[in-house]
């Protein structure tokens, strides 16, 4: 893990009319680490990452990527800078096969007798390559509709779509195991570990403290729109973090 943050969010405040969703929040994320963001519903977790990924714009505060100031008017702006997210809904078109989902909106094409057509063979090859090389995942069939895949396999397709971009530096994962059984949860946690080793900064939102303690390096705790503390995972415990979440204890 680097000594300096890849992502810095400073004094981030977000208001929706008269409601303050975030108040003066700081966040640091490092390349080659998993930073977990935890907190009860309404703590501001999703609002914070939506600001980082360009879905929302902050009312106040600053953001930096590798020391350079950044601001995003859209999610596409964040992707262009190497920041992307995989949300709980996955945003997959279930009736399409995995390669079609992988390149949805960014289809690969080729010229055939002067006519531009979809390069289906290349999209298939690239999907297979990314799944194996980046995630260590092999699908039995790339021709079946994505809806026929297991929850963990669908999760892998969504992650592969994000990491296909070679300039990806930060990946936000919002409740990636919420709809998965124990075995597929374990596989998804292993995918997170694999991406960390590849040098990405992984920001993980999860309600499962057990999973957070399995994969994270540091834990950022939100409560009522504020950061109430952060801890190094190896130096903390479920009880300490839970105490911060419910307001019984605060850390630096």
C-alpha positions, 0 to 999 in steps of 0.5 A, a space after each residue: 500500500 502506498 504511503 500517500 492517499 490516491 483519493 482524498 475527500 476533504 470537508 465534503 458537505 451535501 445538502 438536499 434542500 433543508 436536509 444535510 446528508 453529509 457534514 464536513 466529511 473527510 476520506 482517504 483511500 490508498 492504492 492497494 488497499 480495501 477501505 470499508 465504509 460502514 454505518 447504519 441506514 441514513 449515515 451518508 455512505 451512499 451519498 459519499 460514494 455518489 459524490 466520489 463517482 460523479 453521481 452527485 456534486 458536493 455542496 461544499 468540500 474538495 476532492 483530489 486524485 493522486 494529489 490533483 484536484 478533481 470535480 465531476 459533473 457526471 458519472 462518465 467524468 469519474 470513469 474518465 478519471 479512473 473511478 468507477 462503481 459496481 452497485 448492488 443492482 449490478 445494472 446488467 441487462 439480464 436478457 443479454 449474454 455476458 459479452 453483450 453486458 460487458 460492452 453494453 454502450 461501448 460495443 466493439 466493431 469492425 469493418 466488413 466490406 466497408 460496413 461497420 458491424 459488431 465484432 462479436 468474436 472479439 467481445 467474446 474473447 475480451 470478456 473471457 480474457 478479463 474474467 480469467 486474467 483479472 478475476 480468475 473466473 471461468 464461465 461455462 457458457 458465454 452464450 447464455 443470457 446473463 439471467 441464467 448465471 448465479 448471483 456470484 457469476 453475475 457479480 463477476 460480469 459487472 466487476 469485469 465490465 468495470 475493470 476492463 478499462 486499463 486506466 481504472 484506479 478506484 473501484 467502489 463496491 456497494 453491498 456486493 454480497 447482499 444477495 449472495 449465499 455463503 459460497 458465492 459470498 466467499 468467492 466475491 470476497 476473494 475477487 475483492 482481494 485479487 483486485 487489491 493485489 492488482 493495485 486498485 483502491 477498493 472502497 467497500 460499503 457493507 452492512 456485514 462487519 464479519 465480511 469487512 473484517 475479512 477483507 478490509 485494511 481500514 474502516 471508515 465509520 459514518 453516523 448521521 452524515 458525519 465521519 465518527 472515526 476510522 480504524 485499522 482493521 487489524 487493530 480493531 474489533 467488531 465491538 469497537 466498530 459497532 460502538 461507533 456505528 451506534 454512537 457509543 464510542 468514537 475514534 480519531 
